[in-house]
């Protein structure tokens, strides 16, 4: 697969990941955290705000292409 196509597909995947993840994380927060104190909200959004990085890293790693072996 050409690198430009791989980068284009990866960019689209990351955009969809961020949109879907934000909707799911916010929905979970509004359904479950309504009666909890502010610090629980802070911890939840801190954790969920960093968690999306893991799948994004995998997509970026895929976008970079296969690892080239050095001789």
N, C-alpha and C positions, 0 to 999 in steps of 0.2 A: 504494500500500500504506500503510495507516495506520502512524504512527510506533510505536505500542505493539506491533503485530504484528511490525514490523521489529526492534524491540528484543528481543522474545521469541525470535524465530528466531535473531538474532545471538548472544544469550546461550547458547542451546542449542548453536549451532555452536562457540562458544569453549570450552564445557565439553567437547564431543567432541574438539575440536582438542587441548586440553591432555592429555586422557586418552590418546588415540591417540599423540600425539607423545611423551609420557613413556614409554609402553610400547615404542615403536620405538627411541627413544634409548637406553633401558636395555638392550634386547635387543642392539642393535649394540655397546654397550659391553661386555657380558658375553661376547659371541662373539668380539670382536676385541682387547680390551685386557687380557686375562687375564695376559699375561706381560710387560707393559710397566711401566716405573717409575711411581711415584706422580705425578710431574709431568705425564706424558702423560695420566693420568686427570684431573688437575686442569684441564689445557688443554681436553680433550675436553668435560668437563662444564661448564666455563665457556662454551665456544663453543655447545654444544648447549642450554645453559640460557638463552642469550640469543637463539638463532635462532628460537624459537617466536613471538617478538614480531612478526616481520615478517608472517606470515599473520594474526595477531591484529589487527594494525593495519589490515589491509585489511578485515577483518570489521567492526571498529569504524567505519571510514570509511563502509562500506556502511550500517551501522546509523544513522549520522548523517543519512542521506538526501542528496538531490541538493544541490549548492551553489546557493544562491540568488544571483541577480545583483542587485547594488545599482544603482539608477539614478543 
